[in-house]
Amino acid sequence: MIQRLLNVVVAFTFFILGMTLAYYKQFMADPPEHYAIHCRALNYTDKECYTKSDVELIVFGKILDND
């Protein structure tokens, strides 16, 4: 009985340790490149060379309906 309980506790400990390390690695990783491209497009200031719809077409492939 004690051996079985010890096995469960050890397995649970390693499971929690593995999940913690996986989440830490994912949290500390750089965001994907397309996130940065989308953020730049959404925060793009109005310029003479490109209109907002041009930037949306280049980045998203379509014109977004939000203004």
Buried (B, 14 or more C-beta within 10 A) or exposed (E): EEEEEEEEEEEEEEEEEEEEEEEEEEEEEEEEEEEEEEEEBBEBEEEEEEEBEEBBBEBEEEEBEEE
